[in-house]
Every structure is written in structure tokens, then in C-alpha cells.
């Protein structure tokens, strides 16, 4: 059984270690030390807990923390899935899909959802498309061979 457990600032060190592990493969592939969560400092992880409109959750299975999801709330009826990872040893077991469904259900007033992911990662794009997110047509080049593709579900995000 998958559940979302609210993360607090006291979880920063554990979250940081998990985040580095969760994004290591992507960091190794793209060598994106500027924007990758896999290269973030502990200080940045702690800083994020002080931001308004940000909710952070561990993804847990049978009491074990196996991943993380961050939701950004906008004024009105829009949310953004701004970061998610599942630890490598727990991939391909349906946890990401379950976490997305649970996160969306926590925000019943959100009529619009947005996210972005790496265009060159077909498994990530497939996951989000399977969950009902559609490409917006907007892309952003991060570096040669690495582009972000933006997705929406339920309409545009203001």
C-alpha cells in the first residue's frame, strides 16, 4: 500500500540523501549540475520548506519511505507537480502512478495541473501521458541533448 507522508523541515537531511539517490541516474546521464535536483545542496532542500504554496510528501510503501513528491499550489484552482522521484530499487512497481493519483486527490479544488520532465526520457513522458497529462507544445532547452517538455492536465495553468 502506498501513502503520502507530509515532510517537515526536520526531514531535510533524509530527504536530501534520498533526492541525490533518486536523481543520480539522470544526473549521470545529462551532467546537468545547474538545474538537476540530483545536484542540489542540503541548504536548498531546507530553504524550500520555508516557501509559501509548497507541499512536500514522502512516498511510502508499507511504512518505508521510497520516494518523494512536491506540489506547488497556485492561487485559484491550479497546482503543479514540481518534483517527484522513486528510489531506484522501487522503480517499475506502480508507485509513481499511485503517488500522482493520491497527490491529485489531496487537492480536489485543483482543476488544472502542470508539470515538466525531460523530453529525452521516454519512460517519464509515457508515465505522465498515461496519467492524463498532455504536452502543451512548450519546450525549453537546458543544454545540448536535454530539453524539458511541459505538460498539463485539465486545462492551462495561469
For each residue, the residues with C-beta under 8 A, 3 or more apart:
1: 61 62
2: 59 60 61 95 98 99 102
3: 59 60 61 102
4: 57 58 59 60 69 99 102 103 106
5: 57 58 60 65
6: 55 56 57
7: 11 15 49 56 57 58 68
8: 11 49
9: 12 46 49 50
10:
11: 7 8 14 15 58
12: 9 15 16 42 45 46 49
13: 16 17 42
14: 11 17 18 65
15: 7 11 12 18 19 45 56 58 68
16: 12 13 19 20 40 41 42 45
17: 13 14 20 21
18: 14 15 21 22 65 67 68 85 87
19: 15 16 22 23 37 38 40 45 68 85
20: 16 17 23 24 38 40
21: 17 18 24 87 88
22: 18 19 37 38 67 68 85 86 87 88
23: 19 20 26 27 36 37 38 39 85
24: 20 21 27 28 38 88
25: 28 29 88
26: 23 29 30 32 36 38 118 121
27: 23 24 30 31 32 33 36 38 39
28: 24 25 31
29: 25 26
30: 26 27 36 118 142 143 145 146
31: 27 28
32: 26 27 35 36 39 142 143 146
33: 27 36 39
34: 39 142
35: 32 142
36: 23 26 27 30 32 33 39 40
37: 19 22 23 40 83 85
38: 19 20 22 23 24 26 27
39: 23 27 32 33 34 36
40: 16 19 20 36 37 44 45
41: 16 44 45
42: 12 13 16 45 46
43: 46 47
44: 40 41 47 48
45: 12 15 16 19 40 41 42 48 49
46: 9 12 42 43 49 50
47: 43 44 50 51
48: 44 45 51 54 56 70
49: 7 8 9 12 45 46 54 56
50: 9 46 47
51: 47 48 54
52:
53: 72 73 74
54: 48 49 51 70 71 72 73 82
55: 6 70 71 73 106
56: 6 7 15 48 49 68 69 70 71
57: 4 5 6 7 68 69 70 71 99 103
58: 4 5 7 11 15 65 67 68
59: 2 3 4 65 66 67 68 69 84 86 95 99
60: 2 3 4 5 63 64 65 66
61: 1 2 3 64 66 90 95
62: 1
63: 60
64: 60 61
65: 5 14 18 58 59 60
66: 59 60 61 86 87 90 95
67: 18 22 58 59 84 85 86 87 90 95 96 99
68: 7 15 18 19 22 56 57 58 59 83 84 85
69: 4 56 57 59 81 83 84 99 100 103
70: 48 54 55 56 57 81 82 83 84
71: 54 55 56 57 79 80 81 82 103 106 107
72: 53 54 79 80 82
73: 53 54 55 78 79 107 110
74: 53 78 79 80 157 158
75: 78
76: 158
77: 109 110 111 112
78: 73 74 75 110 111 112 113 114 157 158
79: 71 72 73 74 104 107 110 112 113 114
80: 71 72 74 113 114 115 157
81: 69 70 71 84 100 103 113 114 115
82: 54 70 71 72 115
83: 37 68 69 70
84: 59 67 68 69 70 81 96 99 100
85: 18 19 22 23 37 67 68
86: 22 59 66 67 90 91 95 96 99
87: 18 21 22 66 67 90 91
88: 21 22 24 25 91
89:
90: 61 66 67 86 87 93 95
91: 86 87 88 95
92:
93: 90
94: 97 98
95: 2 59 61 66 67 86 90 91 98 99
96: 67 84 86 99 100 127
97: 94 100 101 127 130 131
98: 2 94 95 101 102
99: 2 4 57 59 67 69 84 86 95 96 102 103
100: 69 81 84 96 97 103 104 131
101: 97 98 104 105 131
102: 2 3 4 98 99 105 106
103: 4 57 69 71 81 99 100 106 107
104: 79 100 101 107 110 113
105: 101 102 108
106: 4 55 71 102 103
107: 71 73 79 103 104 110
108: 105
109: 77
110: 73 77 78 79 104 107 113 154
111: 77 78 154 155
112: 77 78 79 152 153 154 155 156 157
113: 78 79 80 81 104 110 133 152 153 154 157
114: 78 79 80 81 150 151 152 153 157
115: 80 81 82 128 133 150 151
116: 140 148 149 150 151
117: 121 124 125 128 148 149 151
118: 26 30 121 124 146 147 148 149
119: 125 139 147 148 149
120: 145 146 147
121: 26 117 118 124 125
122: 125 126
123: 126 127
124: 117 118 121 127 128
125: 117 119 121 122 128 129 149
126: 122 123 129 130
127: 96 97 123 124 130 131
128: 115 117 124 125 131 133 151
129: 125 126 132 133 134 135 151
130: 97 126 127
131: 97 100 101 127 128 153
132: 129 153
133: 113 115 128 129 151 152 153
134: 129 151 152 153
135: 129 149 150 151
136: 150 151 152 156
137:
138: 149 150
139: 119 147 148 149 150
140: 116 147 148 150
141: 144 146 147
142: 30 32 34 35 146 147 148
143: 30 32 146
144: 141
145: 30 120
146: 30 32 118 120 141 142 143
147: 118 119 120 139 140 141 142
148: 116 117 118 119 139 140 142
149: 116 117 118 119 125 135 138 139
150: 114 115 116 135 136 138 139 140
151: 114 115 116 117 128 129 133 134 135 136
152: 112 113 114 133 134 136 155 156 157
153: 112 113 114 131 132 133 134
154: 110 111 112 113
155: 111 112 152
156: 112 136 152
157: 74 78 80 112 113 114 152
158: 74 76 78
